[in-house]
Amino acid sequence: MKQLLFAVMLLLPFGLLADALKEGTPIQAPLIKDQFEKTVSVTPQTKQIIIAYTKSQGDVMKAFLEANPNYLSENNALYLMDATSVPGVVMSMFMMPKFKKYSYSIGLLENEKDVAYFPKKEDRFTVITLDNLSVTAINFQEKL
């Protein structure tokens, strides 16, 4: 009996992660704040969510948005960044002041559960296409 209980307890966290976003399902995005402490909301008007998982992807996204400053607003897009691997001190002392100088919002995914909700492939951006809060496509891109 103890072994069965142990096995269930061991596998329970994997079951919690099973609710990752999929094509054809409605999005139920977690509560996300940006660099200005404002809530980043996925609304029926949101058409695209772009997620960067690494510093190099963040640099690519920054260059892309500097070259295309109206991209997010013109495409009803949100930009999210995985911030789970950044130590809190580094985030508050160095990254947040830098991010606050940007003219666009960066939704910060700050815990593993929120990151796990979004599909991911190594060394790729996740680009989620939405239509009225329903996921119509999930693509993994090297470049934007």
RAMO-V877474 format. One record per backbone hydrogen bond with DSSP energy under -0.5 kcal/mol. CO is the residue of the C=O (numbers start at 1). NH is the residue of the N-H. Records with the same first field share a line. If there is no record, write none. Layout:
# RAMO-V877474
CO=NH / NH
This chain:
# RAMO-V877474
1=5
2=6
3=7
4=8
5=9
6=10
7=11
8=12
9=13
11=14 / 15
12=16
13=17
15=18
16=19
22=25
25=135
32=40
33=108
34=37
38=34
39=41
40=32
41=43
43=46
44=132
47=130
48=78
49=128
50=80
51=126
52=82
54=58
55=59
56=60
57=61
58=62
59=63
60=64
61=65
62=66
63=67
64=68
68=71
70=74
71=75
72=77
73=76
76=47 / 48
78=50 / 80
79=107
80=52
81=83 / 109
83=86
85=87
87=91
88=92
89=93
90=94 / 95
91=96
94=98
95=99
96=100
98=101
99=102
105=107
107=81 / 109
108=33 / 110
109=83
111=115
112=116
113=117
114=118
115=118
117=21
121=124
125=127 / 141
126=51 / 128
127=129 / 139
128=49
129=136 / 137
131=134
133=27
134=131 / 136
135=24
137=129
139=127 / 141
141=125
